[in-house]
Amino acid sequence: MFTVIARFPAVAEHKNDVFDALDRSLEVARNTPGLLAYQVLQPKEANQRVGLMIWESREHFQKMLQSEESRAAHAEVKPEYFDGTPGIEELDVVSSWHAKATA
């Protein structure tokens, strides 16, 4: 398994643009083979969202990123919409446990 943690710090006046793009990305990911779980998290910072994705493999995630649907989901988001640089951390899962739950 493979996990991606993506942080999206938005400038206040563009947070809805950034958050809408994240929602569109979620829809693309949901329809991509290999996605096991996806959570959108709200940190204490109101203008930031964090996406947590668990994939069967790094290759599945890379295929999603390279898809036309993924590119279209992010096409309208400009660099000036972000308060700093969005961060993406890619991690190989070495151990895991999941209870059956939904948010």
C-alpha positions as CSV (number, residue, x, y, z in Angstrom):
1,M,0.0,0.0,0.0
2,F,0.9,3.6,-0.6
3,T,-0.3,6.8,1.2
4,V,-0.3,10.4,0.0
5,I,-0.7,13.3,2.3
6,A,-1.4,16.6,0.4
7,R,-1.6,20.0,2.2
8,F,-3.3,22.9,0.5
9,P,-2.8,26.2,2.2
10,A,-5.1,28.8,0.5
11,V,-5.0,32.5,0.5
12,A,-8.3,33.6,2.2
13,E,-9.9,35.2,-0.8
14,H,-9.2,32.1,-2.9
15,K,-9.9,29.3,-0.4
16,N,-13.2,28.3,-2.1
17,D,-11.3,28.0,-5.4
18,V,-8.7,25.8,-3.8
19,F,-11.3,23.7,-1.9
20,D,-13.5,23.3,-4.9
21,A,-10.5,22.0,-6.9
22,L,-9.8,19.5,-4.1
23,D,-13.4,18.3,-4.3
24,R,-13.1,17.8,-8.1
25,S,-9.9,15.9,-7.5
26,L,-11.7,13.7,-5.0
27,E,-14.2,12.8,-7.6
28,V,-11.5,11.9,-10.1
29,A,-9.7,9.8,-7.5
30,R,-12.9,8.0,-6.5
31,N,-13.2,6.8,-10.1
32,T,-9.6,5.7,-10.4
33,P,-8.7,2.0,-10.0
34,G,-6.4,1.4,-7.0
35,L,-7.8,4.0,-4.6
36,L,-8.6,2.3,-1.3
37,A,-9.5,5.4,0.9
38,Y,-9.6,9.1,0.7
39,Q,-10.2,11.6,3.4
40,V,-10.3,15.4,3.3
41,L,-9.2,16.9,6.7
42,Q,-9.7,20.3,8.1
43,P,-6.8,21.5,10.3
44,K,-7.1,24.3,12.8
45,E,-6.0,26.7,10.1
46,A,-9.3,27.7,8.4
47,N,-7.7,28.4,5.1
48,Q,-6.1,25.0,4.7
49,R,-7.3,21.5,3.8
50,V,-5.4,18.2,3.9
51,G,-6.1,15.3,1.6
52,L,-5.2,11.8,2.8
53,M,-5.3,9.1,0.1
54,I,-4.5,5.4,0.5
55,W,-3.7,3.6,-2.8
56,E,-2.9,-0.1,-3.7
57,S,0.4,1.1,-5.1
58,R,2.4,4.2,-6.1
59,E,1.7,3.3,-9.8
60,H,-2.0,3.6,-9.2
61,F,-1.5,7.1,-7.8
62,Q,0.8,8.1,-10.6
63,K,-1.8,7.0,-13.2
64,M,-4.4,9.2,-11.6
65,L,-2.1,12.2,-11.5
66,Q,-1.3,11.8,-15.2
67,S,-4.9,11.4,-16.3
68,E,-6.7,14.1,-18.3
69,E,-9.4,14.2,-15.7
70,S,-6.9,15.0,-12.9
71,R,-5.3,17.8,-15.0
72,A,-8.7,19.2,-15.7
73,A,-9.6,19.2,-12.0
74,H,-6.7,21.4,-11.2
75,A,-6.5,23.5,-14.3
76,E,-8.3,26.6,-12.9
77,V,-6.2,26.8,-9.7
78,K,-3.4,29.4,-10.1
79,P,-0.2,29.5,-8.0
80,E,-1.3,32.8,-6.4
81,Y,-4.3,31.1,-4.8
82,F,-2.0,29.4,-2.4
83,D,-0.6,30.8,0.8
84,G,2.8,29.2,0.4
85,T,3.6,26.0,-1.4
86,P,1.2,23.1,-1.4
87,G,2.9,20.0,0.0
88,I,2.6,16.4,-1.1
89,E,4.2,13.7,1.0
90,E,4.3,10.2,-0.5
91,L,4.8,7.3,1.9
92,D,5.0,3.5,1.6
93,V,2.8,1.8,4.2
94,V,4.8,-0.6,6.4
95,S,2.0,-1.5,8.8
96,S,-1.7,-0.7,9.0
97,W,-5.0,-1.5,10.8
98,H,-8.4,-0.2,9.9
99,A,-11.7,-0.5,11.8
100,K,-14.8,-0.3,9.6
101,A,-16.0,3.3,9.9
102,T,-17.4,6.1,7.8
103,A,-17.4,9.9,8.4
